[in-house]
Amino acid sequence: MRTLIPLVAAVALFGALAAAQTDTATTDIYFIDTEGGQATLIISPINGILGTKEVLLLDAGNLNPPGRDADRIVAAMKDAGVERVDTLVVSHYHGDHVGGVAALVDKVPVRRVLDPGAFVPEQNGTREAGYLSYVPVRQHAHVTTPRPGAKIAVAGLEVHVVSSAGDLITAPLPGVRRAANPLCAAAQRRAQDNTPNNFESIGVVVEFGRFRYLDLADLTWNQEMELVCPANLLGTVQVYRTSRHGTDWAGAQALVHAVRPRVAVMNNNPTKGGTPGTFQIVKSSPGLEDFWQLHYSDNVSKEVNSPESFIANFTGAEDGGHYIKLTARSDGSFTMRNGRNGFTKEYPSPSVVTSSR
């Protein structure tokens, strides 16, 4: 006679197995070198029921040279052992973010797409080429526009939309205690730049247990201030990707210092991003341990750049399109690895949680 496990016992067993899996599971984040564009590949923990991973891709890099950035995304996917993108977020319609989408969908399946909706024309018509290459893809894809406060469904992760289509969250993220941000008293707003599509950027906070990652794409300085002033609606994070490639149009000190990252990652190229102001704000952030760079910055001196171990690419022959890989655990600990030289650093779980959550 076949022995049947009582339902209560089966539920308890399933719960125990799920808890054990959570304790040992990891999620990977690949910061892909798109030469000053954006492509961040996020691999969820293995789904215990299906035995698979889900893939979230934030942007797909540049239109030109054709196929280069799509190839680099596919190489990172191969390293992660995945063959499709479950959710592609097109943060906004500038060519260094949306330009690589068409080439990517020719190489791997993309199940669904999130984008900001309507395109906002700009005075600089050359910026439209990337969007125009995306239009045929959009016409045949399953596309939705998320609202701030919504969640992006990724198994094993909590992915919160904090900005989209020009709107921002107005209440703290779940678990974040609303508290006045003392940095706001002296914070200065900046003149709005003339690139309105940056204003439309989809920004997210990705959570895996106690690990939290902040990515605001190319959101503007003043919008960042609204997310943390007069109260910090985001809480604190372990890792922050520098907004707007590490340029002075974003990366407001009131935001960077309020979220208190242990590590910052900059998706610059030798002459785009990596400005003196960005280095000053990031390096002076309370609790920062390291500043990782996808490229050495020619905009500052060698002494201002991070140590070479933390830089994935250099100008010339040493610019091999190397990514930086992050492996996070649910206790808040994580590992960073430089794809150029294999340099690896562990960031253990903090003994005291400093988040306002």
N, C-alpha and C positions, 0 to 999 in steps of 0.2 A: 504494500500500500504506500502511495506517495505521501510523504510527510509535508504538510503545509505550514508555513510560518504564520502565526497569528498576525492579523493586520497591525495591531499596536506594536508588536515586536518588529515587524517589517518597517514600519514608519520610523521607529527608533533607530534601527540599523541603518536605514537610508540617511537619517539625520547625522548619525555618527560618521558615516563615510563621507558625507558632504563636508562636515566640519574638519575632518582630517585632511580632505583634499584642499580646503581653503587654507589650512595652515602651511601646506607645502607648495601651493600653486604660485605661479609668478605671472606677471604681465610684462611684455616687452614693448619698448618705445624706440623706434629708429628715427633719428634725426638725419634725414637724407640730404646730401649736398646737392643743391640745385643752383649753385653759383649765385647766391643771393636771393633766390626765390624761396618757396616754402613747399615742403612735402614731409609730413610727419606720419609715420606708419605705426599704428598701435595694435598690438596683438593681445587679445584677451586671454585669460587663463583657459585651460581646456574645460569644455563643457562636460561635466561628469555624466550626464545622461547620453549625449550624442558622441562623446569622445572626440570632439572637434574644437577648434579655436575660431573665434570671430575676428574679423579684421576691420578696423576703422582707419581710414586714411584722411588726414587733414591736408587738402590741396595736392596738386600734382605737378607743381613746378612750371617751368618755362615752355613757351612755344618753340623757341629756337635755342640751339640748333635742333632740328627735328628729331624727336625720339630719344635724345640724350637722357632727359630726366625720367622719362618712362622706363628706360632701360635700368636706371639706377634704382627706381622703385621696385622693379621686378627682381633685381639682384637682392635687395633687402628681403623681399618676400620669400625668395628661395632660401636665404639664410634662416628665416623663421619657419620654414616648412609649410607655407600656405600658398594656395594657388588662385584665390579669388579675393576680391574686396567686397565685403558685405555692405559697408556704408562708406560712401565718399562724401566728404563735406567740402564743397567749394565755398571757401570763406567769403570771397568777393571776386570781382571780375577783372582784376588786373592780370596781365599776361604772365607774370611770374608766379601766379597762384593757379590760374585756370588754364593756362596755355598748354600744359602737358596732358590734359584730360583726354583729348581725342586720340593721341598716340597710345595712351595707357589702355583705353577700352579696346583697342585693336590687339592688345597683347594678353589681357586677362579679363575674366568676367567681372562686371561691377553690378551688384544686385540693386542698389538704390542710391539715390543722390539727394543731398540736402544742399540748397543754395539760397541766396538772399532774395530771390524773386526777380523783380524787374531790374533791368540794366539802367544805370544812371549815366546819360551821356556826359562826356567831359570835353573841355576845350582842346585838350591834347588828343587828337583823333588817333594817334599812333597806339594809344593804349587799348583801342577797341579790337585789335587783331586777335588777341588771345580769346576774348569773349566770342568773336565771330567764329572762331574754330570750334568753340564749345556748343554753339547753337544747334548744329545737327545732332549732336549727342543728346542734348537736352530734349529735343523734340521726340526722341524715341526712348528716353529713360523714364524710370519711375522717380519723379522729382517732387519733393515737398519743401516748403519753407518753414523752418522751426520758429517758434516764438520764444523770447527770453523767459526762462523759468521752466521750459520743457526739458524732458530727458530724451537722449538718443539711446535707443535700445541696443545695448551691446552686452551679451551674456557675461556675467561675472564682474562687470564694471558699472559704476554710476557715472554717467556722462551728462553734465548739466550745461544747458545753453544759457550763457549769461549776457550775450549780445547777439542781435540779428536784425538785418534790414533797417538799421538806424535806431533800433530800440534797445533798451537795457533793462535788466532786472531792477525792480524797485524794492524788493524785500530780500532779506538775507537768504542764502542757500540753506537747505535743510541741515539742521544741526549747528548752524553758525549763530552765535549770540550777537545781536545788534549792539555795538559799542561805539562810542564816539572815537573818531580817529584824531589824535592830537596833532598829527602831521598836517592836517588840513588848515590849521590856523595860519601858517606861513606859506602854504602852497600857492603857486601862481599858475593861472590858466595861460594858454598860448593861443596866438592867432590861428584860426582854422586854415589848413592848407587848401590848395585848389584841386584836390583829387577826391571827389565826393564818394567814390566807390569804397575807399578805405573806411569811410564812416558807416558803411553797410556791413562791415565784417562780422562774421559769425565767430564768436569767442566761446570757449568751453573750459570747464573745470572737470577733469577726469579723476575719479576716486576709485581706489582699490584698497578697501579696508582703511587703514590709517595713512596710506600713501595718497597724495594729492598733487596733481599737475595742472598748471595754468597755461593756457594758450589763447591769446587774444588776437591772433593773426595780425592785421595791420590797423587795428582800432586806434583812434586818435588819442592824443594826450588828454584833451578835455573830457572825452568819454571815459577814459580810465579813471580820471578824478571823480567822476560821478559814481563810479562803482565802489569807491572807498571813502567818499566825502558827502556829508559830514560823518557818516558811519561806514565802516568796512563791511560790505555785504558778501565778501568772498571768503573771509577767514584767512588762515595761513596755508601755505603749500610747501611741499618738499622741493619741487622743481618748477622753475618759471622759464618759459622760452621768451626771449626778449621780443617785445612788440616791434613791428615795423622794421625787422632786420637789424635792430640796434641802431636806429637813427634818432635824431633829436626831435622828430615829429611825434614820438611816442615814448613809452617808458617813463611815465611820470613818477617822480620820486615819491609822491604821496601814496601811489599804488605799490611800487616795488618794495618800499620799506615797510608798508603795512602788511603785505602778504608774507614777508620774512622768509624767502626761499633759502634752503640750504645750498642749492646749486642753481645756477642760471646757465642756459644754453643759448648761444647766439647763432642765428642762421644768416650770417653775413657773407660777403665775398671780399676780396682784397681791398676794394675801393667803395663798396656799398655797405653802409652800416659800420659798426665799430668806431663810432665817433667818440671824441674825448668826453662829451657829456654823458654818453651811455656808460662808458667805463667808470666814470666817477660815481654815478648813481648806483650802479650795480655793485661795485666793489665796496661801497660804504653802507650797503644794506645790512641791518642788524642780523647776525646769525649766519651770514653767507660764509660757506666753506670754500667753494671753488666756482670759477667762471670758465665754462667750456666753450670753445669756439669752433664752428665748422671751418673757418678760415682765419689765417693770420690777417690782421688788419694793417694796411699800409697807411691808414689815416692817423695812426698814433705811433709812438716809438716802440721799440722792442721791449723797453722796461714797462710800458703800460699794458702791452699784450700779456695774456696769460702765459705761464711757462709752456714750453713746447710740447710737453707731454699731454697737455689739455687742448691742443689745437690739432684738428683732423687733417687740414690741408694747408699747403703753402703755395706761393706763386711759382709758376713755371712747372718744371718737371715733377715737383712734389705735389702738384694739384691733381690727385688721382681720383677725385670724386668719392672720398672715403666718408662713411657715415659714423655717427656716434650712436652707440647702443646703450640703452638703459634697461635694466632688469629690476622690476620692483616686486616687493613682497608685501603682504597685507599688514604686517606689523609696522609698516612705515620705513623699513630699511630698503636699500636699493644699491645696485652696482652700476657703475658707468664704465664703458669700454671704448677706447679710441680705435676705430677701424684702421687707421694708418699704421700704428706701431704696436697695437695690442695692449697698450698701457691700460690697466684696470685699477679702479679704486672702489673700495667698499665704503658705504655710508650706513653705519649700523642704526638700528632702531633707537631713537632717543629714549633715555630712561625717564624723562619727564616730558609730557606732551605740552608744547608751548602754544598750541593753537587756541584761538578763541572759540573753537567749536565746543 
